[in-house]
């Protein structure tokens, strides 16, 4: 298992959790303002993790491409 496999697994977990939260929000499942704030905070955190992981994979991809071309020359 490499870092891409791990990232794909984490992306799946993030997507599933975000879907559950959105379902609660969209179906009037929020019991009060405190729960709403908690869910929105969690959703923001999940989005941040997704973005950071995406950025890390992009940087890793660029480093690998650069390393490949460096070794070819």
OpenMM code with the backbone's topology and positions (N, CA, C; nanometers):
from openmm import Vec3, app, unit

residues = "UNK UNK UNK UNK UNK UNK UNK UNK UNK UNK UNK UNK UNK UNK UNK UNK UNK UNK UNK UNK UNK UNK UNK UNK UNK UNK UNK UNK UNK UNK UNK UNK UNK UNK UNK UNK UNK UNK UNK UNK UNK UNK UNK UNK UNK UNK UNK UNK UNK UNK UNK UNK UNK UNK UNK UNK UNK UNK UNK UNK UNK UNK UNK UNK UNK UNK UNK UNK UNK UNK UNK UNK UNK".split()
positions = [
    Vec3(0.0847, -0.1176, 0.0000),
    Vec3(0.0000, 0.0000, 0.0000),
    Vec3(0.0896, 0.1244, 0.0000),
    Vec3(0.0706, 0.2116, -0.0976),
    Vec3(0.1499, 0.3341, -0.1037),
    Vec3(0.0652, 0.4534, -0.0592),
    Vec3(0.1261, 0.5699, -0.0657),
    Vec3(0.0572, 0.6903, -0.0169),
    Vec3(-0.0682, 0.7242, -0.0971),
    Vec3(-0.0718, 0.6879, -0.2236),
    Vec3(-0.1905, 0.7138, -0.3053),
    Vec3(-0.3066, 0.6271, -0.2577),
    Vec3(-0.2783, 0.5012, -0.2244),
    Vec3(-0.3830, 0.4130, -0.1711),
    Vec3(-0.4372, 0.4663, -0.0389),
    Vec3(-0.3476, 0.5111, 0.0459),
    Vec3(-0.3891, 0.5674, 0.1746),
    Vec3(-0.4752, 0.6915, 0.1514),
    Vec3(-0.4321, 0.7774, 0.0611),
    Vec3(-0.5065, 0.9000, 0.0311),
    Vec3(-0.6451, 0.8667, -0.0244),
    Vec3(-0.6532, 0.7691, -0.1131),
    Vec3(-0.7833, 0.7309, -0.1684),
    Vec3(-0.8757, 0.6785, -0.0595),
    Vec3(-0.8219, 0.6016, 0.0333),
    Vec3(-0.9005, 0.5515, 0.1455),
    Vec3(-0.9525, 0.6675, 0.2302),
    Vec3(-0.8651, 0.7630, 0.2590),
    Vec3(-0.9047, 0.8790, 0.3395),
    Vec3(-1.0070, 0.9630, 0.2642),
    Vec3(-0.9880, 0.9821, 0.1341),
    Vec3(-1.0870, 1.0560, 0.0545),
    Vec3(-1.2241, 0.9899, 0.0627),
    Vec3(-1.2263, 0.8573, 0.0598),
    Vec3(-1.3536, 0.7853, 0.0711),
    Vec3(-1.4190, 0.8113, 0.2064),
    Vec3(-1.3394, 0.8042, 0.3131),
    Vec3(-1.3931, 0.8331, 0.4466),
    Vec3(-1.4460, 0.9756, 0.4558),
    Vec3(-1.3708, 1.0701, 0.4021),
    Vec3(-1.4132, 1.2102, 0.4045),
    Vec3(-1.5434, 1.2295, 0.3274),
    Vec3(-1.5512, 1.1698, 0.2105),
    Vec3(-1.6706, 1.1821, 0.1269),
    Vec3(-1.7935, 1.1237, 0.1976),
    Vec3(-1.7766, 1.0071, 0.2603),
    Vec3(-1.8880, 0.9438, 0.3304),
    Vec3(-1.9352, 1.0282, 0.4483),
    Vec3(-1.8405, 1.0805, 0.5261),
    Vec3(-1.8784, 1.1613, 0.6432),
    Vec3(-1.9437, 1.2919, 0.5999),
    Vec3(-1.8890, 1.3557, 0.4966),
    Vec3(-1.9506, 1.4793, 0.4468),
    Vec3(-2.0917, 1.4528, 0.3969),
    Vec3(-2.1117, 1.3395, 0.3330),
    Vec3(-2.2438, 1.3038, 0.2833),
    Vec3(-2.3431, 1.2868, 0.3987),
    Vec3(-2.2994, 1.2205, 0.5055),
    Vec3(-2.3862, 1.2033, 0.6220),
    Vec3(-2.4247, 1.3371, 0.6844),
    Vec3(-2.3272, 1.4252, 0.6972),
    Vec3(-2.3536, 1.5573, 0.7563),
    Vec3(-2.4491, 1.6360, 0.6682),
    Vec3(-2.4252, 1.6365, 0.5387),
    Vec3(-2.5141, 1.7093, 0.4475),
    Vec3(-2.6565, 1.6550, 0.4532),
    Vec3(-2.6669, 1.5230, 0.4646),
    Vec3(-2.7996, 1.4609, 0.4739),
    Vec3(-2.8750, 1.5115, 0.5972),
    Vec3(-2.8062, 1.5188, 0.7099),
    Vec3(-2.8687, 1.5712, 0.8323),
    Vec3(-2.9101, 1.7162, 0.8122),
    Vec3(-2.8210, 1.7959, 0.7549),
    Vec3(-2.8503, 1.9379, 0.7341),
    Vec3(-2.9650, 1.9587, 0.6355),
    Vec3(-2.9674, 1.8818, 0.5297),
    Vec3(-3.0683, 1.9001, 0.4250),
    Vec3(-3.2060, 1.8468, 0.4634),
    Vec3(-3.2099, 1.7512, 0.5558),
    Vec3(-3.3371, 1.6889, 0.5916),
    Vec3(-3.3904, 1.7362, 0.7264),
    Vec3(-3.3501, 1.8564, 0.7646),
    Vec3(-3.3974, 1.9164, 0.8908),
    Vec3(-3.3736, 1.8254, 1.0104),
    Vec3(-3.2601, 1.7578, 1.0103),
    Vec3(-3.2262, 1.6679, 1.1203),
    Vec3(-3.1510, 1.7354, 1.2329),
    Vec3(-3.1302, 1.8656, 1.2222),
    Vec3(-3.0562, 1.9399, 1.3233),
    Vec3(-3.1507, 1.9723, 1.4386),
    Vec3(-3.1061, 1.9395, 1.5595),
    Vec3(-3.1915, 1.9571, 1.6771),
    Vec3(-3.1822, 2.0963, 1.7378),
    Vec3(-3.0816, 2.1696, 1.7024),
    Vec3(-3.0666, 2.3033, 1.7588),
    Vec3(-2.9445, 2.3724, 1.7021),
    Vec3(-2.9268, 2.4959, 1.7445),
    Vec3(-2.8165, 2.5772, 1.6935),
    Vec3(-2.6808, 2.5183, 1.7312),
    Vec3(-2.6691, 2.4608, 1.8503),
    Vec3(-2.5414, 2.4025, 1.8922),
    Vec3(-2.5024, 2.2863, 1.8014),
    Vec3(-2.5959, 2.1981, 1.7699),
    Vec3(-2.5674, 2.0869, 1.6802),
    Vec3(-2.5345, 2.1381, 1.5401),
    Vec3(-2.6050, 2.2413, 1.4961),
    Vec3(-2.5772, 2.3002, 1.3649),
    Vec3(-2.4334, 2.3514, 1.3591),
    Vec3(-2.3915, 2.4241, 1.4622),
    Vec3(-2.2543, 2.4761, 1.4662),
    Vec3(-2.1521, 2.3621, 1.4671),
    Vec3(-2.1816, 2.2561, 1.5426),
    Vec3(-2.0900, 2.1419, 1.5481),
    Vec3(-2.0783, 2.0759, 1.4112),
    Vec3(-2.1904, 2.0543, 1.3455),
    Vec3(-2.1884, 1.9915, 1.2137),
    Vec3(-2.1169, 2.0785, 1.1112),
    Vec3(-2.1427, 2.2081, 1.1142),
    Vec3(-2.0750, 2.2978, 1.0201),
    Vec3(-1.9253, 2.3034, 1.0484),
    Vec3(-1.8875, 2.3010, 1.1750),
    Vec3(-1.7454, 2.2982, 1.2100),
    Vec3(-1.6785, 2.1709, 1.1613),
    Vec3(-1.7474, 2.0585, 1.1794),
    Vec3(-1.6926, 1.9318, 1.1311),
    Vec3(-1.6815, 1.9317, 0.9799),
    Vec3(-1.7833, 1.9832, 0.9136),
    Vec3(-1.7812, 1.9904, 0.7671),
    Vec3(-1.6651, 2.0773, 0.7192),
    Vec3(-1.6428, 2.1893, 0.7840),
    Vec3(-1.5293, 2.2754, 0.7485),
    Vec3(-1.3969, 2.2034, 0.7708),
    Vec3(-1.3858, 2.1294, 0.8806),
    Vec3(-1.2641, 2.0532, 0.9081),
    Vec3(-1.2396, 1.9446, 0.8045),
    Vec3(-1.3457, 1.8747, 0.7670),
    Vec3(-1.3333, 1.7706, 0.6651),
    Vec3(-1.2912, 1.8298, 0.5310),
    Vec3(-1.3463, 1.9451, 0.4973),
    Vec3(-1.3086, 2.0124, 0.3724),
    Vec3(-1.1620, 2.0559, 0.3762),
    Vec3(-1.1169, 2.1031, 0.4909),
    Vec3(-0.9767, 2.1432, 0.5051),
    Vec3(-0.8842, 2.0224, 0.4883),
    Vec3(-0.9184, 1.9115, 0.5518),
    Vec3(-0.8371, 1.7905, 0.5389),
    Vec3(-0.8325, 1.7456, 0.3931),
    Vec3(-0.9458, 1.7497, 0.3258),
    Vec3(-0.9519, 1.7103, 0.1845),
    Vec3(-0.8602, 1.7983, 0.1000),
    Vec3(-0.8655, 1.9285, 0.1231),
    Vec3(-0.7831, 2.0209, 0.0454),
    Vec3(-0.6347, 2.0004, 0.0738),
    Vec3(-0.5992, 1.9838, 0.2003),
    Vec3(-0.4582, 1.9633, 0.2357),
    Vec3(-0.4043, 1.8332, 0.1763),
    Vec3(-0.4841, 1.7289, 0.1803),
    Vec3(-0.4428, 1.6009, 0.1240),
    Vec3(-0.4282, 1.6112, -0.0276),
    Vec3(-0.5203, 1.6810, -0.0916),
    Vec3(-0.5110, 1.7023, -0.2366),
    Vec3(-0.3848, 1.7801, -0.2722),
    Vec3(-0.3571, 1.8844, -0.1960),
    Vec3(-0.2367, 1.9644, -0.2196),
    Vec3(-0.1100, 1.8811, -0.2015),
    Vec3(-0.1077, 1.7975, -0.0976),
    Vec3(0.0085, 1.7143, -0.0717),
    Vec3(0.0321, 1.6164, -0.1866),
    Vec3(-0.0760, 1.5552, -0.2362),
    Vec3(-0.0610, 1.4621, -0.3477),
    Vec3(-0.0134, 1.5323, -0.4744),
    Vec3(-0.0608, 1.6529, -0.4964),
    Vec3(-0.0155, 1.7295, -0.6126),
    Vec3(0.1335, 1.7609, -0.6028),
    Vec3(0.1787, 1.8030, -0.4850),
    Vec3(0.3205, 1.8314, -0.4646),
    Vec3(0.4042, 1.7056, -0.4822),
    Vec3(0.3539, 1.5934, -0.4294),
    Vec3(0.4244, 1.4664, -0.4438),
    Vec3(0.4363, 1.4279, -0.5903),
    Vec3(0.3293, 1.4481, -0.6648),
    Vec3(0.3310, 1.4173, -0.8079),
    Vec3(0.4332, 1.5039, -0.8811),
    Vec3(0.4368, 1.6320, -0.8484),
    Vec3(0.5333, 1.7223, -0.9124),
    Vec3(0.6767, 1.6841, -0.8777),
    Vec3(0.7003, 1.6464, -0.7517),
    Vec3(0.8345, 1.6043, -0.7109),
    Vec3(0.8777, 1.4783, -0.7840),
    Vec3(0.7859, 1.3859, -0.8007),
    Vec3(0.8193, 1.2615, -0.8716),
    Vec3(0.8505, 1.2889, -1.0181),
    Vec3(0.7722, 1.3767, -1.0796),
    Vec3(0.7979, 1.4104, -1.2205),
    Vec3(0.9331, 1.4786, -1.2340),
    Vec3(0.9618, 1.5702, -1.1425),
    Vec3(1.0898, 1.6409, -1.1460),
    Vec3(1.2050, 1.5427, -1.1252),
    Vec3(1.1882, 1.4506, -1.0316),
    Vec3(1.2911, 1.3517, -1.0053),
    Vec3(1.3115, 1.2600, -1.1255),
    Vec3(1.2036, 1.2228, -1.1902),
    Vec3(1.2114, 1.1382, -1.3093),
    Vec3(1.2931, 1.2076, -1.4180),
    Vec3(1.2615, 1.3335, -1.4436),
    Vec3(1.3309, 1.4040, -1.5522),
    Vec3(1.4759, 1.4345, -1.5147),
    Vec3(1.5034, 1.4528, -1.3861),
    Vec3(1.6400, 1.4775, -1.3422),
    Vec3(1.7264, 1.3535, -1.3677),
    Vec3(1.6682, 1.2368, -1.3419),
    Vec3(1.7439, 1.1122, -1.3627),
    Vec3(1.7595, 1.0774, -1.5103),
    Vec3(1.6729, 1.1282, -1.5945),
    Vec3(1.6783, 1.0997, -1.7379),
    Vec3(1.7862, 1.1830, -1.8084),
    Vec3(1.8258, 1.2896, -1.7493),
    Vec3(1.9218, 1.3791, -1.8164),
    Vec3(2.0631, 1.3447, -1.7848),
] * unit.nanometer
topology = app.Topology()
chain = topology.addChain("A")
for resn in residues:
    res = topology.addResidue(resn, chain)
    for name in ("N", "CA", "C"):
        topology.addAtom(name, app.Element.getBySymbol(name[0]), res)
